[in-house]
Amino acid sequence: MKKIMISVILLPFLILAACGESEEDTESQENDTEESQETEERGEIVFGQTSWTSTEAPTQIAKQILEEDGYDVEITLLDQPVIWEGMANEEIHFFMDAWLPYTEEALWNEYEDQLQQVATSYEDVPLGWVVPEYVDADTIGDLEGRGDEFEGEIVTIGEGAGIVEISHSVMEDENYDLEGFELVPSSEAAMLGVLDTKLSNEEPVVITGWRPHSMFSEHDLKFLEDTEGHFQHDNVYVLSYDGIEENDEYTRAHEILSEWEIDVNDLEEMMYDYEHNDVDFEESAAEWIEENRDTVDEWLDQ
């Protein structure tokens, strides 16, 4: 009889305990499901990237954001025209640094039917020929007859870049008498090395420049006015191939990057830290994401 009474008394507690274990198991399964969803592998994204620091910084930020959302992200270093061709062939998914409608007009005209503008990174940014503030010249026309003074060089970045193509047009413009000058393509790093050498000796030099770029926060520089209108302020866009959002594997990436924007000053700070404080873009991108956590979470719909 005592055994029966004990069993009766314990039965409700056993039922409650069983229910509790069941609820805990259910909750645990729900948490596992949520964690699984948060780390869901969505597929591979390939970014095309040039060697320009203005491209490296935003590409690294976008990479880390998409990785946070579950994508496997690869960055491929290529010349700019090859990146556009790669997007048109659907081998490259996104490019973070397209200057339109002016600087890269020729590339856009060639691939317009195959590509789309996903988002605007920033607007109304200048580019052109740049000299130190101490140089006695304010316009490109002021360089007339002064080739010897500048060692006959307009130093620029690699062939294929929009700013180089425009510079060729400037050199050929009959309204500018630039006899005694030649355009000297090089890498961005080599061009900046020439600039540093000339600045250290307060010698005249002409390079091609654009914002965002750390050179403007580091040195006293000025753009030469292009009175013939070859160089015009541009907007900078994220590009992809047309219809990428219709592929289920990439719909989410397209949605996230369609929200993308960034301040030019933020990029220039990242570039400066990279060049002078040995802070790589992977580290500064992670810092930018944390400093802009609320914005990034909105992009991710969290």
Beta strands, then each sheet from edge to edge (+ up, - down):
strand 1: 43-49
strand 2: 71-77
strand 3: 94-100
strand 4: 115-125
strand 5: 127-132
strand 6: 153-156
strand 7: 182-185
strand 8: 207-210
strand 9: 221-223
strand 10: 234-241
sheet 1: 2+ 1+ 3+ 10- 4+
sheet 2: 8+ 5- 9+
sheet 3: 6+ 7+
end
